[in-house]
Amino acid sequence: MRHGSIPGASGRVRPMTLLGDPVLHTACEDVTDFGPELAGLVEDMFATMYAANGVGLAANQIGVGQRVFVYDCPDDEDLRHLGYVVNPRLVEADGVTVRGPEGCLSLPGLEAGTPRFDHAVVEGVDVRGEPVDVHGTGWFARCLQHECDHLEGRVYTDRVTGWRRRRVLRAAAKASWNA
């Protein structure tokens, strides 16, 4: 028997913002109101992430310029990490730098080899303002760094260089969703 509700079960799926939308390229504001609207936003974010088959989602990816992200992401040992962080700060990103395939719900169908550290620590709070610390390694560390980048107004293509960057940006320009 399950204990507690399934994240996103009471949320509504919101439209995804896509590459080029100004909200994706602007640093998000700290959350200051910890009322029911914030809890509703988190539920909507989970619902939207699951509907899009994602492993993480930042608030600005649904057009909300606030510092919130959700995740349901495995690490390299296939251990599932499920949660969210309000007002997250990437406080550690270290270890080996790994260039791995990275995609994004705001650039559907595209990916590029993107360098990320294989260890990350994010600090923030929950919807009640209580402290939260999230530690990640491997694929999950990549997810944490990716979502924190979104909240700073960056997308993964900002970290890609050379021919990889040219290729993914060319593909984005030609993508059907970029019409």
VMD Tcl script that builds the backbone (N, CA, C; Angstrom):
set m [mol new atoms 537]
animate dup $m
set s [atomselect $m all]
$s set {name element resname resid chain x y z} {
  {N N MET 1 A 0.832 -1.185 0.000}
  {CA C MET 1 A 0.000 0.000 0.000}
  {C C MET 1 A 0.874 1.245 0.000}
  {N N ARG 2 A 0.526 2.202 -0.800}
  {CA C ARG 2 A 1.273 3.457 -0.888}
  {C C ARG 2 A 0.991 4.347 0.301}
  {N N HIS 3 A 2.034 5.044 0.732}
  {CA C HIS 3 A 1.885 6.045 1.788}
  {C C HIS 3 A 2.118 7.412 1.170}
  {N N GLY 4 A 1.165 8.310 1.338}
  {CA C GLY 4 A 1.304 9.648 0.772}
  {C C GLY 4 A 0.809 9.686 -0.662}
  {N N SER 5 A 0.760 10.885 -1.191}
  {CA C SER 5 A 0.249 11.055 -2.545}
  {C C SER 5 A 1.383 10.943 -3.560}
  {N N ILE 6 A 1.018 10.682 -4.780}
  {CA C ILE 6 A 1.971 10.613 -5.873}
  {C C ILE 6 A 2.216 12.042 -6.352}
  {N N PRO 7 A 3.494 12.474 -6.422}
  {CA C PRO 7 A 3.754 13.845 -6.881}
  {C C PRO 7 A 3.142 14.102 -8.250}
  {N N GLY 8 A 2.451 15.212 -8.364}
  {CA C GLY 8 A 1.845 15.609 -9.622}
  {C C GLY 8 A 0.442 15.078 -9.837}
  {N N ALA 9 A -0.020 14.166 -8.970}
  {CA C ALA 9 A -1.339 13.564 -9.158}
  {C C ALA 9 A -2.455 14.604 -9.111}
  {N N SER 10 A -2.258 15.665 -8.331}
  {CA C SER 10 A -3.290 16.702 -8.256}
  {C C SER 10 A -2.927 17.930 -9.092}
  {N N GLY 11 A -1.837 17.837 -9.841}
  {CA C GLY 11 A -1.397 18.977 -10.650}
  {C C GLY 11 A -2.000 18.969 -12.041}
  {N N ARG 12 A -1.827 20.090 -12.718}
  {CA C ARG 12 A -2.273 20.180 -14.108}
  {C C ARG 12 A -1.049 20.369 -14.998}
  {N N VAL 13 A -1.116 19.798 -16.166}
  {CA C VAL 13 A -0.020 19.901 -17.129}
  {C C VAL 13 A -0.058 21.291 -17.751}
  {N N ARG 14 A 1.062 21.977 -17.675}
  {CA C ARG 14 A 1.158 23.325 -18.249}
  {C C ARG 14 A 1.964 23.291 -19.548}
  {N N PRO 15 A 1.759 24.295 -20.404}
  {CA C PRO 15 A 2.537 24.361 -21.644}
  {C C PRO 15 A 4.026 24.584 -21.352}
  {N N MET 16 A 4.856 23.959 -22.162}
  {CA C MET 16 A 6.302 24.054 -22.012}
  {C C MET 16 A 6.824 25.294 -22.752}
  {N N THR 17 A 7.734 26.033 -22.123}
  {CA C THR 17 A 8.405 27.115 -22.836}
  {C C THR 17 A 9.573 26.512 -23.608}
  {N N LEU 18 A 9.831 27.047 -24.772}
  {CA C LEU 18 A 10.835 26.489 -25.664}
  {C C LEU 18 A 12.004 27.443 -25.852}
  {N N LEU 19 A 13.104 26.880 -26.322}
  {CA C LEU 19 A 14.321 27.655 -26.568}
  {C C LEU 19 A 13.985 28.944 -27.308}
  {N N GLY 20 A 14.513 30.049 -26.827}
  {CA C GLY 20 A 14.251 31.347 -27.429}
  {C C GLY 20 A 13.269 32.184 -26.630}
  {N N ASP 21 A 12.432 31.541 -25.813}
  {CA C ASP 21 A 11.502 32.277 -24.958}
  {C C ASP 21 A 12.318 33.057 -23.924}
  {N N PRO 22 A 12.082 34.354 -23.770}
  {CA C PRO 22 A 12.893 35.171 -22.845}
  {C C PRO 22 A 12.933 34.643 -21.407}
  {N N VAL 23 A 11.869 33.986 -20.929}
  {CA C VAL 23 A 11.862 33.508 -19.549}
  {C C VAL 23 A 12.943 32.436 -19.328}
  {N N LEU 24 A 13.327 31.722 -20.387}
  {CA C LEU 24 A 14.383 30.712 -20.260}
  {C C LEU 24 A 15.769 31.332 -20.173}
  {N N HIS 25 A 15.888 32.563 -20.578}
  {CA C HIS 25 A 17.198 33.213 -20.655}
  {C C HIS 25 A 17.330 34.354 -19.655}
  {N N THR 26 A 16.508 34.310 -18.621}
  {CA C THR 26 A 16.515 35.325 -17.562}
  {C C THR 26 A 16.628 34.618 -16.224}
  {N N ALA 27 A 17.491 35.118 -15.358}
  {CA C ALA 27 A 17.617 34.518 -14.023}
  {C C ALA 27 A 16.294 34.630 -13.277}
  {N N CYS 28 A 15.933 33.560 -12.590}
  {CA C CYS 28 A 14.668 33.512 -11.855}
  {C C CYS 28 A 14.797 34.207 -10.499}
  {N N GLU 29 A 13.652 34.638 -9.993}
  {CA C GLU 29 A 13.587 35.322 -8.697}
  {C C GLU 29 A 13.394 34.315 -7.568}
  {N N ASP 30 A 13.922 34.656 -6.391}
  {CA C ASP 30 A 13.695 33.821 -5.211}
  {C C ASP 30 A 12.212 33.792 -4.868}
  {N N VAL 31 A 11.764 32.662 -4.370}
  {CA C VAL 31 A 10.397 32.513 -3.871}
  {C C VAL 31 A 10.330 33.187 -2.499}
  {N N THR 32 A 9.332 34.021 -2.295}
  {CA C THR 32 A 9.139 34.679 -0.997}
  {C C THR 32 A 7.792 34.326 -0.364}
  {N N ASP 33 A 6.862 33.792 -1.162}
  {CA C ASP 33 A 5.542 33.425 -0.656}
  {C C ASP 33 A 5.450 31.905 -0.580}
  {N N PHE 34 A 5.388 31.385 0.639}
  {CA C PHE 34 A 5.372 29.941 0.854}
  {C C PHE 34 A 3.956 29.440 1.157}
  {N N GLY 35 A 3.002 29.962 0.438}
  {CA C GLY 35 A 1.601 29.585 0.632}
  {C C GLY 35 A 1.177 28.459 -0.278}
  {N N PRO 36 A -0.132 28.252 -0.377}
  {CA C PRO 36 A -0.673 27.152 -1.181}
  {C C PRO 36 A -0.371 27.280 -2.679}
  {N N GLU 37 A -0.160 28.493 -3.162}
  {CA C GLU 37 A 0.160 28.653 -4.588}
  {C C GLU 37 A 1.481 27.978 -4.927}
  {N N LEU 38 A 2.451 28.045 -4.020}
  {CA C LEU 38 A 3.739 27.396 -4.253}
  {C C LEU 38 A 3.568 25.880 -4.303}
  {N N ALA 39 A 2.816 25.329 -3.378}
  {CA C ALA 39 A 2.562 23.880 -3.385}
  {C C ALA 39 A 1.856 23.472 -4.680}
  {N N GLY 40 A 0.932 24.295 -5.146}
  {CA C GLY 40 A 0.248 24.022 -6.413}
  {C C GLY 40 A 1.192 24.075 -7.597}
  {N N LEU 41 A 2.119 25.036 -7.585}
  {CA C LEU 41 A 3.117 25.133 -8.644}
  {C C LEU 41 A 3.958 23.863 -8.689}
  {N N VAL 42 A 4.416 23.392 -7.531}
  {CA C VAL 42 A 5.226 22.169 -7.485}
  {C C VAL 42 A 4.431 20.986 -8.041}
  {N N GLU 43 A 3.173 20.855 -7.667}
  {CA C GLU 43 A 2.328 19.779 -8.199}
  {C C GLU 43 A 2.196 19.889 -9.718}
  {N N ASP 44 A 1.960 21.100 -10.217}
  {CA C ASP 44 A 1.851 21.302 -11.669}
  {C C ASP 44 A 3.165 20.957 -12.369}
  {N N MET 45 A 4.278 21.287 -11.729}
  {CA C MET 45 A 5.577 20.994 -12.331}
  {C C MET 45 A 5.807 19.491 -12.433}
  {N N PHE 46 A 5.462 18.747 -11.380}
  {CA C PHE 46 A 5.578 17.286 -11.459}
  {C C PHE 46 A 4.681 16.743 -12.566}
  {N N ALA 47 A 3.437 17.183 -12.617}
  {CA C ALA 47 A 2.501 16.703 -13.639}
  {C C ALA 47 A 3.038 16.991 -15.037}
  {N N THR 48 A 3.582 18.181 -15.232}
  {CA C THR 48 A 4.114 18.575 -16.540}
  {C C THR 48 A 5.348 17.758 -16.893}
  {N N MET 49 A 6.255 17.575 -15.925}
  {CA C MET 49 A 7.468 16.790 -16.163}
  {C C MET 49 A 7.112 15.359 -16.553}
  {N N TYR 50 A 6.181 14.745 -15.806}
  {CA C TYR 50 A 5.800 13.368 -16.124}
  {C C TYR 50 A 5.117 13.277 -17.480}
  {N N ALA 51 A 4.267 14.232 -17.810}
  {CA C ALA 51 A 3.576 14.215 -19.103}
  {C C ALA 51 A 4.561 14.318 -20.266}
  {N N ALA 52 A 5.681 15.004 -20.028}
  {CA C ALA 52 A 6.690 15.189 -21.075}
  {C C ALA 52 A 7.787 14.121 -21.014}
  {N N ASN 53 A 7.646 13.153 -20.111}
  {CA C ASN 53 A 8.649 12.096 -19.944}
  {C C ASN 53 A 10.023 12.637 -19.586}
  {N N GLY 54 A 10.044 13.640 -18.722}
  {CA C GLY 54 A 11.309 14.224 -18.287}
  {C C GLY 54 A 11.777 13.656 -16.963}
  {N N VAL 55 A 13.008 14.033 -16.596}
  {CA C VAL 55 A 13.582 13.644 -15.299}
  {C C VAL 55 A 13.788 14.851 -14.397}
  {N N GLY 56 A 13.580 16.046 -14.933}
  {CA C GLY 56 A 13.703 17.273 -14.167}
  {C C GLY 56 A 12.983 18.393 -14.889}
  {N N LEU 57 A 12.573 19.402 -14.121}
  {CA C LEU 57 A 11.874 20.534 -14.720}
  {C C LEU 57 A 12.046 21.752 -13.823}
  {N N ALA 58 A 12.466 22.851 -14.417}
  {CA C ALA 58 A 12.585 24.124 -13.709}
  {C C ALA 58 A 11.340 24.963 -13.986}
  {N N ALA 59 A 10.989 25.819 -13.024}
  {CA C ALA 59 A 9.759 26.610 -13.134}
  {C C ALA 59 A 9.723 27.469 -14.392}
  {N N ASN 60 A 10.868 28.017 -14.813}
  {CA C ASN 60 A 10.840 28.863 -16.002}
  {C C ASN 60 A 10.553 28.065 -17.272}
  {N N GLN 61 A 10.642 26.746 -17.201}
  {CA C GLN 61 A 10.294 25.931 -18.365}
  {C C GLN 61 A 8.780 25.860 -18.574}
  {N N ILE 62 A 8.026 26.311 -17.584}
  {CA C ILE 62 A 6.573 26.447 -17.768}
  {C C ILE 62 A 6.175 27.919 -17.636}
  {N N GLY 63 A 7.143 28.806 -17.849}
  {CA C GLY 63 A 6.853 30.229 -17.910}
  {C C GLY 63 A 6.807 30.955 -16.583}
  {N N VAL 64 A 7.234 30.310 -15.501}
  {CA C VAL 64 A 7.210 30.922 -14.172}
  {C C VAL 64 A 8.641 31.276 -13.770}
  {N N GLY 65 A 8.922 32.551 -13.600}
  {CA C GLY 65 A 10.270 33.018 -13.299}
  {C C GLY 65 A 10.638 32.957 -11.837}
  {N N GLN 66 A 10.366 31.812 -11.194}
  {CA C GLN 66 A 10.709 31.628 -9.785}
  {C C GLN 66 A 11.699 30.476 -9.634}
  {N N ARG 67 A 12.507 30.531 -8.576}
  {CA C ARG 67 A 13.553 29.541 -8.331}
  {C C ARG 67 A 12.962 28.277 -7.689}
  {N N VAL 68 A 12.476 27.381 -8.552}
  {CA C VAL 68 A 11.927 26.098 -8.124}
  {C C VAL 68 A 12.259 25.072 -9.198}
  {N N PHE 69 A 12.682 23.865 -8.773}
  {CA C PHE 69 A 12.740 22.771 -9.725}
  {C C PHE 69 A 12.303 21.479 -9.068}
  {N N VAL 70 A 11.841 20.546 -9.918}
  {CA C VAL 70 A 11.426 19.216 -9.482}
  {C C VAL 70 A 12.286 18.199 -10.218}
  {N N TYR 71 A 12.352 16.981 -9.654}
  {CA C TYR 71 A 13.131 15.927 -10.302}
  {C C TYR 71 A 12.601 14.554 -9.921}
  {N N ASP 72 A 12.778 13.626 -10.834}
  {CA C ASP 72 A 12.551 12.201 -10.622}
  {C C ASP 72 A 13.571 11.533 -11.533}
  {N N CYS 73 A 14.765 11.335 -10.997}
  {CA C CYS 73 A 15.928 11.013 -11.815}
  {C C CYS 73 A 16.771 9.929 -11.159}
  {N N PRO 74 A 17.207 8.947 -11.921}
  {CA C PRO 74 A 18.112 7.944 -11.362}
  {C C PRO 74 A 19.554 8.443 -11.373}
  {N N ASP 75 A 20.381 7.832 -10.523}
  {CA C ASP 75 A 21.810 8.084 -10.613}
  {C C ASP 75 A 22.439 6.948 -11.427}
  {N N ASP 76 A 23.742 6.889 -11.475}
  {CA C ASP 76 A 24.409 5.874 -12.299}
  {C C ASP 76 A 24.239 4.456 -11.753}
  {N N GLU 77 A 23.838 4.332 -10.492}
  {CA C GLU 77 A 23.577 3.008 -9.910}
  {C C GLU 77 A 22.085 2.658 -10.002}
  {N N ASP 78 A 21.338 3.456 -10.751}
  {CA C ASP 78 A 19.900 3.273 -10.969}
  {C C ASP 78 A 19.079 3.452 -9.694}
  {N N LEU 79 A 19.614 4.216 -8.738}
  {CA C LEU 79 A 18.874 4.586 -7.539}
  {C C LEU 79 A 18.027 5.810 -7.873}
  {N N ARG 80 A 16.723 5.721 -7.618}
  {CA C ARG 80 A 15.787 6.797 -7.963}
  {C C ARG 80 A 15.861 7.928 -6.943}
  {N N HIS 81 A 15.927 9.151 -7.456}
  {CA C HIS 81 A 15.896 10.360 -6.628}
  {C C HIS 81 A 14.658 11.148 -7.038}
  {N N LEU 82 A 13.786 11.416 -6.061}
  {CA C LEU 82 A 12.513 12.069 -6.323}
  {C C LEU 82 A 12.348 13.217 -5.341}
  {N N GLY 83 A 12.077 14.425 -5.863}
  {CA C GLY 83 A 11.859 15.551 -4.969}
  {C C GLY 83 A 11.793 16.873 -5.702}
  {N N TYR 84 A 11.958 17.922 -4.938}
  {CA C TYR 84 A 11.931 19.278 -5.482}
  {C C TYR 84 A 12.761 20.163 -4.556}
  {N N VAL 85 A 13.160 21.321 -5.063}
  {CA C VAL 85 A 13.891 22.290 -4.261}
  {C C VAL 85 A 13.380 23.679 -4.609}
  {N N VAL 86 A 13.088 24.457 -3.583}
  {CA C VAL 86 A 12.694 25.853 -3.723}
  {C C VAL 86 A 13.914 26.700 -3.358}
  {N N ASN 87 A 14.166 27.742 -4.125}
  {CA C ASN 87 A 15.318 28.628 -3.941}
  {C C ASN 87 A 16.634 27.853 -3.891}
  {N N PRO 88 A 16.849 26.953 -4.854}
  {CA C PRO 88 A 18.070 26.148 -4.833}
  {C C PRO 88 A 19.310 26.956 -5.163}
  {N N ARG 89 A 20.402 26.530 -4.555}
  {CA C ARG 89 A 21.733 27.068 -4.852}
  {C C ARG 89 A 22.657 25.882 -5.040}
  {N N LEU 90 A 23.360 25.854 -6.148}
  {CA C LEU 90 A 24.360 24.819 -6.391}
  {C C LEU 90 A 25.584 25.185 -5.555}
  {N N VAL 91 A 25.823 24.457 -4.467}
  {CA C VAL 91 A 26.904 24.811 -3.545}
  {C C VAL 91 A 28.166 23.992 -3.775}
  {N N GLU 92 A 28.040 22.860 -4.467}
  {CA C GLU 92 A 29.201 22.064 -4.857}
  {C C GLU 92 A 28.948 21.456 -6.215}
  {N N ALA 93 A 29.936 21.517 -7.059}
  {CA C ALA 93 A 29.952 20.805 -8.328}
  {C C ALA 93 A 31.420 20.478 -8.562}
  {N N ASP 94 A 31.752 19.207 -8.353}
  {CA C ASP 94 A 33.164 18.846 -8.414}
  {C C ASP 94 A 33.313 17.392 -8.826}
  {N N GLY 95 A 34.537 16.928 -8.779}
  {CA C GLY 95 A 34.843 15.571 -9.214}
  {C C GLY 95 A 35.278 15.578 -10.659}
  {N N VAL 96 A 35.108 14.460 -11.290}
  {CA C VAL 96 A 35.485 14.297 -12.685}
  {C C VAL 96 A 34.479 15.024 -13.573}
  {N N THR 97 A 34.975 15.676 -14.612}
  {CA C THR 97 A 34.088 16.268 -15.614}
  {C C THR 97 A 33.801 15.212 -16.671}
  {N N VAL 98 A 32.528 14.964 -16.898}
  {CA C VAL 98 A 32.099 13.960 -17.862}
  {C C VAL 98 A 31.283 14.648 -18.949}
  {N N ARG 99 A 31.670 14.394 -20.206}
  {CA C ARG 99 A 30.863 14.894 -21.321}
  {C C ARG 99 A 29.893 13.785 -21.691}
  {N N GLY 100 A 28.612 14.050 -21.461}
  {CA C GLY 100 A 27.600 13.032 -21.743}
  {C C GLY 100 A 26.434 13.626 -22.484}
  {N N PRO 101 A 25.602 12.760 -23.060}
  {CA C PRO 101 A 24.440 13.254 -23.804}
  {C C PRO 101 A 23.476 13.956 -22.858}
  {N N GLU 102 A 23.042 15.116 -23.268}
  {CA C GLU 102 A 22.105 15.883 -22.448}
  {C C GLU 102 A 21.023 16.430 -23.347}
  {N N GLY 103 A 19.803 16.320 -22.889}
  {CA C GLY 103 A 18.662 16.863 -23.602}
  {C C GLY 103 A 17.910 17.806 -22.685}
  {N N CYS 104 A 16.799 18.318 -23.159}
  {CA C CYS 104 A 16.042 19.285 -22.382}
  {C C CYS 104 A 14.611 19.318 -22.907}
  {N N LEU 105 A 13.651 19.394 -21.997}
  {CA C LEU 105 A 12.253 19.457 -22.398}
  {C C LEU 105 A 11.941 20.731 -23.171}
  {N N SER 106 A 12.777 21.756 -23.040}
  {CA C SER 106 A 12.579 23.010 -23.772}
  {C C SER 106 A 13.256 23.000 -25.137}
  {N N LEU 107 A 13.946 21.910 -25.456}
  {CA C LEU 107 A 14.527 21.673 -26.781}
  {C C LEU 107 A 14.161 20.243 -27.176}
  {N N PRO 108 A 12.877 19.953 -27.354}
  {CA C PRO 108 A 12.438 18.569 -27.529}
  {C C PRO 108 A 13.093 17.869 -28.712}
  {N N GLY 109 A 13.542 16.633 -28.427}
  {CA C GLY 109 A 14.109 15.801 -29.477}
  {C C GLY 109 A 15.573 16.037 -29.770}
  {N N LEU 110 A 16.196 17.002 -29.088}
  {CA C LEU 110 A 17.601 17.315 -29.356}
  {C C LEU 110 A 18.464 16.950 -28.160}
  {N N GLU 111 A 19.721 16.650 -28.428}
  {CA C GLU 111 A 20.687 16.459 -27.356}
  {C C GLU 111 A 22.077 16.728 -27.888}
  {N N ALA 112 A 22.993 16.962 -26.948}
  {CA C ALA 112 A 24.387 17.204 -27.310}
  {C C ALA 112 A 25.271 16.776 -26.148}
  {N N GLY 113 A 26.472 16.339 -26.473}
  {CA C GLY 113 A 27.462 15.991 -25.459}
  {C C GLY 113 A 27.816 17.243 -24.664}
  {N N THR 114 A 27.469 17.243 -23.384}
  {CA C THR 114 A 27.606 18.425 -22.530}
  {C C THR 114 A 28.483 18.079 -21.335}
  {N N PRO 115 A 29.503 18.884 -21.053}
  {CA C PRO 115 A 30.355 18.591 -19.894}
  {C C PRO 115 A 29.683 18.972 -18.579}
  {N N ARG 116 A 29.707 18.054 -17.630}
  {CA C ARG 116 A 29.184 18.292 -16.285}
  {C C ARG 116 A 30.069 17.561 -15.281}
  {N N PHE 117 A 30.118 18.084 -14.058}
  {CA C PHE 117 A 30.805 17.381 -12.982}
  {C C PHE 117 A 29.987 16.158 -12.574}
  {N N ASP 118 A 30.675 15.145 -12.034}
  {CA C ASP 118 A 29.954 13.925 -11.643}
  {C C ASP 118 A 29.508 13.930 -10.181}
  {N N HIS 119 A 29.618 15.071 -9.518}
  {CA C HIS 119 A 29.128 15.212 -8.140}
  {C C HIS 119 A 28.565 16.618 -7.987}
  {N N ALA 120 A 27.412 16.722 -7.329}
  {CA C ALA 120 A 26.803 18.038 -7.114}
  {C C ALA 120 A 26.015 18.029 -5.805}
  {N N VAL 121 A 25.991 19.197 -5.165}
  {CA C VAL 121 A 25.193 19.392 -3.955}
  {C C VAL 121 A 24.381 20.667 -4.134}
  {N N VAL 122 A 23.086 20.562 -3.875}
  {CA C VAL 122 A 22.173 21.696 -3.968}
  {C C VAL 122 A 21.548 21.909 -2.595}
  {N N GLU 123 A 21.517 23.161 -2.172}
  {CA C GLU 123 A 20.837 23.526 -0.932}
  {C C GLU 123 A 19.675 24.444 -1.262}
  {N N GLY 124 A 18.597 24.321 -0.511}
  {CA C GLY 124 A 17.430 25.156 -0.696}
  {C C GLY 124 A 16.443 24.878 0.419}
  {N N VAL 125 A 15.169 25.045 0.100}
  {CA C VAL 125 A 14.112 24.811 1.082}
  {C C VAL 125 A 12.959 24.079 0.406}
  {N N ASP 126 A 12.016 23.590 1.248}
  {CA C ASP 126 A 10.811 22.959 0.730}
  {C C ASP 126 A 9.673 23.981 0.696}
  {N N VAL 127 A 8.454 23.543 0.415}
  {CA C VAL 127 A 7.327 24.474 0.275}
  {C C VAL 127 A 6.920 25.129 1.592}
  {N N ARG 128 A 7.439 24.623 2.701}
  {CA C ARG 128 A 7.176 25.240 4.006}
  {C C ARG 128 A 8.329 26.126 4.470}
  {N N GLY 129 A 9.398 26.183 3.664}
  {CA C GLY 129 A 10.565 26.985 4.024}
  {C C GLY 129 A 11.589 26.230 4.848}
  {N N GLU 130 A 11.410 24.908 4.991}
  {CA C GLU 130 A 12.347 24.091 5.758}
  {C C GLU 130 A 13.563 23.735 4.894}
  {N N PRO 131 A 14.770 23.724 5.471}
  {CA C PRO 131 A 15.993 23.452 4.697}
  {C C PRO 131 A 15.991 22.084 4.018}
  {N N VAL 132 A 16.559 22.044 2.825}
  {CA C VAL 132 A 16.699 20.829 2.030}
  {C C VAL 132 A 18.113 20.803 1.469}
  {N N ASP 133 A 18.782 19.670 1.590}
  {CA C ASP 133 A 20.086 19.440 0.958}
  {C C ASP 133 A 19.951 18.221 0.060}
  {N N VAL 134 A 20.388 18.350 -1.188}
  {CA C VAL 134 A 20.306 17.246 -2.138}
  {C C VAL 134 A 21.711 16.982 -2.677}
  {N N HIS 135 A 22.157 15.730 -2.539}
  {CA C HIS 135 A 23.467 15.310 -3.023}
  {C C HIS 135 A 23.259 14.380 -4.202}
  {N N GLY 136 A 24.020 14.596 -5.270}
  {CA C GLY 136 A 23.882 13.739 -6.435}
  {C C GLY 136 A 25.217 13.348 -7.025}
  {N N THR 137 A 25.229 12.155 -7.604}
  {CA C THR 137 A 26.402 11.694 -8.345}
  {C C THR 137 A 25.943 11.228 -9.715}
  {N N GLY 138 A 26.877 11.162 -10.628}
  {CA C GLY 138 A 26.602 10.636 -11.961}
  {C C GLY 138 A 25.488 11.376 -12.671}
  {N N TRP 139 A 24.548 10.600 -13.230}
  {CA C TRP 139 A 23.437 11.166 -14.017}
  {C C TRP 139 A 22.609 12.136 -13.188}
  {N N PHE 140 A 22.397 11.818 -11.897}
  {CA C PHE 140 A 21.608 12.704 -11.048}
  {C C PHE 140 A 22.346 14.013 -10.791}
  {N N ALA 141 A 23.667 13.971 -10.653}
  {CA C ALA 141 A 24.443 15.215 -10.508}
  {C C ALA 141 A 24.278 16.082 -11.751}
  {N N ARG 142 A 24.257 15.453 -12.916}
  {CA C ARG 142 A 24.032 16.176 -14.177}
  {C C ARG 142 A 22.666 16.860 -14.140}
  {N N CYS 143 A 21.651 16.153 -13.684}
  {CA C CYS 143 A 20.296 16.699 -13.595}
  {C C CYS 143 A 20.271 17.922 -12.671}
  {N N LEU 144 A 20.883 17.814 -11.502}
  {CA C LEU 144 A 20.889 18.936 -10.552}
  {C C LEU 144 A 21.557 20.169 -11.155}
  {N N GLN 145 A 22.688 19.972 -11.824}
  {CA C GLN 145 A 23.386 21.094 -12.450}
  {C C GLN 145 A 22.560 21.702 -13.581}
  {N N HIS 146 A 21.915 20.841 -14.357}
  {CA C HIS 146 A 21.079 21.281 -15.478}
  {C C HIS 146 A 19.927 22.161 -14.986}
  {N N GLU 147 A 19.226 21.709 -13.941}
  {CA C GLU 147 A 18.089 22.474 -13.434}
  {C C GLU 147 A 18.535 23.781 -12.779}
  {N N CYS 148 A 19.650 23.761 -12.055}
  {CA C CYS 148 A 20.173 25.012 -11.473}
  {C C CYS 148 A 20.561 25.995 -12.569}
  {N N ASP 149 A 21.133 25.493 -13.666}
  {CA C ASP 149 A 21.449 26.363 -14.802}
  {C C ASP 149 A 20.187 27.053 -15.319}
  {N N HIS 150 A 19.101 26.296 -15.463}
  {CA C HIS 150 A 17.847 26.894 -15.937}
  {C C HIS 150 A 17.457 28.090 -15.080}
  {N N LEU 151 A 17.566 27.942 -13.782}
  {CA C LEU 151 A 17.128 29.012 -12.876}
  {C C LEU 151 A 18.041 30.228 -12.920}
  {N N GLU 152 A 19.229 30.049 -13.494}
  {CA C GLU 152 A 20.140 31.182 -13.718}
  {C C GLU 152 A 19.975 31.772 -15.112}
  {N N GLY 153 A 19.019 31.232 -15.885}
  {CA C GLY 153 A 18.765 31.755 -17.230}
  {C C GLY 153 A 19.632 31.113 -18.301}
  {N N ARG 154 A 20.142 29.904 -18.019}
  {CA C ARG 154 A 20.983 29.199 -18.993}
  {C C ARG 154 A 20.326 27.891 -19.402}
  {N N VAL 155 A 20.605 27.476 -20.639}
  {CA C VAL 155 A 20.200 26.155 -21.117}
  {C C VAL 155 A 21.475 25.375 -21.433}
  {N N TYR 156 A 21.345 24.072 -21.584}
  {CA C TYR 156 A 22.552 23.255 -21.743}
  {C C TYR 156 A 23.374 23.646 -22.958}
  {N N THR 157 A 22.742 24.187 -23.994}
  {CA C THR 157 A 23.509 24.590 -25.176}
  {C C THR 157 A 24.497 25.708 -24.862}
  {N N ASP 158 A 24.278 26.426 -23.762}
  {CA C ASP 158 A 25.235 27.456 -23.356}
  {C C ASP 158 A 26.545 26.843 -22.864}
  {N N ARG 159 A 26.547 25.572 -22.508}
  {CA C ARG 159 A 27.745 24.883 -22.018}
  {C C ARG 159 A 28.435 24.061 -23.103}
  {N N VAL 160 A 27.788 23.952 -24.251}
  {CA C VAL 160 A 28.337 23.165 -25.350}
  {C C VAL 160 A 29.158 24.093 -26.240}
  {N N THR 161 A 30.294 23.595 -26.731}
  {CA C THR 161 A 31.179 24.429 -27.553}
  {C C THR 161 A 31.473 23.743 -28.883}
  {N N GLY 162 A 32.091 24.523 -29.772}
  {CA C GLY 162 A 32.590 23.992 -31.033}
  {C C GLY 162 A 31.520 23.418 -31.923}
  {N N TRP 163 A 31.880 22.321 -32.609}
  {CA C TRP 163 A 30.973 21.707 -33.574}
  {C C TRP 163 A 29.718 21.155 -32.919}
  {N N ARG 164 A 29.824 20.711 -31.667}
  {CA C ARG 164 A 28.631 20.205 -30.982}
  {C C ARG 164 A 27.597 21.320 -30.815}
  {N N ARG 165 A 28.074 22.494 -30.436}
  {CA C ARG 165 A 27.171 23.631 -30.263}
  {C C ARG 165 A 26.546 24.038 -31.593}
  {N N ARG 166 A 27.376 24.147 -32.625}
  {CA C ARG 166 A 26.861 24.526 -33.945}
  {C C ARG 166 A 25.815 23.524 -34.428}
  {N N ARG 167 A 26.075 22.237 -34.226}
  {CA C ARG 167 A 25.156 21.194 -34.691}
  {C C ARG 167 A 23.806 21.270 -33.970}
  {N N VAL 168 A 23.827 21.386 -32.631}
  {CA C VAL 168 A 22.562 21.386 -31.886}
  {C C VAL 168 A 21.771 22.675 -32.141}
  {N N LEU 169 A 22.445 23.811 -32.284}
  {CA C LEU 169 A 21.732 25.062 -32.566}
  {C C LEU 169 A 21.155 25.067 -33.977}
  {N N ARG 170 A 21.873 24.454 -34.928}
  {CA C ARG 170 A 21.342 24.314 -36.289}
  {C C ARG 170 A 20.091 23.433 -36.271}
  {N N ALA 171 A 20.163 22.333 -35.527}
  {CA C ALA 171 A 19.010 21.430 -35.434}
  {C C ALA 171 A 17.828 22.131 -34.756}
  {N N ALA 172 A 18.095 22.944 -33.732}
  {CA C ALA 172 A 17.026 23.684 -33.051}
  {C C ALA 172 A 16.363 24.668 -34.013}
  {N N ALA 173 A 17.166 25.337 -34.834}
  {CA C ALA 173 A 16.617 26.312 -35.784}
  {C C ALA 173 A 15.695 25.648 -36.806}
  {N N LYS 174 A 15.988 24.380 -37.128}
  {CA C LYS 174 A 15.191 23.657 -38.124}
  {C C LYS 174 A 14.054 22.854 -37.505}
  {N N ALA 175 A 13.999 22.758 -36.189}
  {CA C ALA 175 A 13.015 21.915 -35.526}
  {C C ALA 175 A 11.592 22.402 -35.760}
  {N N SER 176 A 10.672 21.454 -35.855}
  {CA C SER 176 A 9.264 21.793 -36.115}
  {C C SER 176 A 8.676 22.657 -35.001}
  {N N TRP 177 A 9.148 22.504 -33.756}
  {CA C TRP 177 A 8.628 23.284 -32.645}
  {C C TRP 177 A 9.158 24.721 -32.655}
  {N N ASN 178 A 10.106 25.020 -33.511}
  {CA C ASN 178 A 10.718 26.348 -33.568}
  {C C ASN 178 A 10.191 27.140 -34.758}
  {N N ALA 179 A 8.970 26.867 -35.141}
  {CA C ALA 179 A 8.398 27.537 -36.322}
  {C C ALA 179 A 7.861 28.917 -35.979}
}
mol reanalyze $m
mol bondsrecalc $m
mol representation Tube
mol addrep $m
